[in-house]
C-alpha cells in the first residue's frame, strides 16, 4: 500500500513455493485497490511451479492480469504462452 505508485506489476504471486506464506485474496484485493496488475506466469504453469488453487483465486478476482511467458528462449516464448492461453480457455477465462 505504501509504495503502490512505484509498483508496475506483481510477479509470481501464485508460485507454489510462496503459497503457504501468501494470502492471495488479500494480495489481489490490495492490487485491485491500487490498480496494480498481477502476473500469470506461464512458465511456472508449464513447469509445475504454480499453486493452481491460488491461480484460480487470482484469476477470479483480479482486475488486471499480465500473461507472461517468462521465456528465456524463443521456443519457451511460443510453448509457454500457448500453454497459458490454453489453460485460460479450458478454465473458462477466455472464449
C-alpha positions as semicolon CSV with decimal commas, in nm:
position;residue;x (nm);y (nm);z (nm)
1;X;0,000;0,000;0,000
2;X;0,273;0,245;0,096
3;X;0,469;0,210;-0,229
4;X;0,192;0,128;-0,476
5;X;0,281;0,419;-0,704
6;X;0,625;0,265;-0,762
7;X;0,497;-0,084;-0,845
8;X;0,429;-0,163;-1,212
9;X;0,325;-0,528;-1,167
10;X;0,340;-0,801;-0,902
11;X;0,518;-1,104;-1,040
12;X;0,493;-1,469;-0,941
13;X;0,204;-1,426;-0,695
14;X;0,088;-1,786;-0,748
15;X;0,420;-1,967;-0,735
16;X;0,388;-2,287;-0,535
17;X;0,691;-2,208;-0,316
18;X;0,521;-1,899;-0,166
19;X;0,167;-2,037;-0,138
20;X;0,166;-2,103;0,236
21;X;0,310;-1,758;0,311
22;X;0,072;-1,551;0,098
23;X;-0,294;-1,471;0,141
24;X;-0,363;-1,443;-0,232
25;X;-0,708;-1,296;-0,177
26;X;-0,562;-1,013;0,030
27;X;-0,289;-0,956;-0,230
28;X;-0,547;-0,939;-0,509
29;X;-0,769;-0,706;-0,310
30;X;-0,482;-0,467;-0,242
31;X;-0,361;-0,486;-0,604
32;X;-0,713;-0,408;-0,723
33;X;-0,741;-0,111;-0,485
34;X;-0,429;0,043;-0,639
35;X;-0,475;-0,086;-0,995
36;X;-0,156;-0,292;-0,984
37;X;-0,161;-0,579;-1,237
38;X;-0,080;-0,933;-1,126
39;X;0,126;-1,175;-1,333
40;X;0,003;-1,508;-1,467
41;X;0,340;-1,679;-1,520
42;X;0,300;-1,936;-1,797
43;X;0,645;-2,093;-1,749
44;X;0,563;-2,169;-1,387
45;X;0,241;-2,334;-1,501
46;X;0,425;-2,548;-1,759
47;X;0,698;-2,643;-1,511
48;X;0,458;-2,740;-1,232
49;X;0,556;-2,447;-1,010
50;X;0,211;-2,289;-0,990
51;X;-0,027;-2,324;-0,699
52;X;-0,338;-2,384;-0,910
53;X;-0,596;-2,301;-0,638
54;X;-0,425;-1,964;-0,581
55;X;-0,405;-1,904;-0,955
56;X;-0,778;-1,964;-0,988
57;X;-0,850;-1,731;-0,694
58;X;-0,632;-1,465;-0,855
59;X;-0,793;-1,505;-1,198
60;X;-1,142;-1,496;-1,046
61;X;-1,082;-1,172;-0,856
62;X;-0,805;-0,965;-1,017
63;X;-0,899;-0,658;-1,218
64;X;-0,574;-0,659;-1,418
65;X;-0,367;-0,961;-1,523
66;X;-0,047;-0,976;-1,729
67;X;0,001;-1,305;-1,912
68;X;0,376;-1,359;-1,917
69;X;0,553;-1,646;-2,091
70;X;0,859;-1,585;-1,869
71;X;1,057;-1,712;-2,168
72;X;1,433;-1,744;-2,176
73;X;1,437;-1,895;-2,526
74;X;1,219;-1,845;-2,834
75;X;1,074;-2,195;-2,802
76;X;0,965;-2,116;-2,446
77;X;0,802;-1,796;-2,566
78;X;0,592;-1,996;-2,811
79;X;0,521;-2,301;-2,596
80;X;0,470;-2,145;-2,252
81;X;0,248;-1,870;-2,387
82;X;0,041;-2,126;-2,578
83;X;0,002;-2,342;-2,266
84;X;-0,101;-2,042;-2,059
85;X;-0,372;-1,937;-2,303
86;X;-0,490;-2,298;-2,334
87;X;-0,526;-2,307;-1,955
88;X;-0,723;-1,981;-1,960
89;X;-0,956;-2,115;-2,230
90;X;-1,003;-2,452;-2,059
91;X;-1,084;-2,282;-1,728
92;X;-1,337;-2,051;-1,894
93;X;-1,146;-1,722;-1,860
94;X;-1,125;-1,680;-2,239
95;X;-1,359;-1,775;-2,517
